[in-house]
């Protein structure tokens, strides 16, 4: 029980900490400061954590990584649109 609570708190804080960056990127419509290598590595890592969380049936891992992956994909979209 305590382990899930700690995981939930950690997942919430790390996911929420990414929101200001996504908001700034979305509002400015610029993702020029992000490299494709970083975005690819980070998104792949999040996808793997998501799979791991699903395998463990750990709601904190599933929620945090699913949400954060969605946020990163928003930045990817902005960068893709910007680079076209």
Secondary structure, DSSP 8 states (H G I E B T S, - for coil): -HHHHHHHHHHHHHHHHHHHHHHHHHHHT--TTS-HHHHHHHHHHHHHHHHHHHHHT-HHHHHHHHHHHHHHHHHHHHHHHHH-
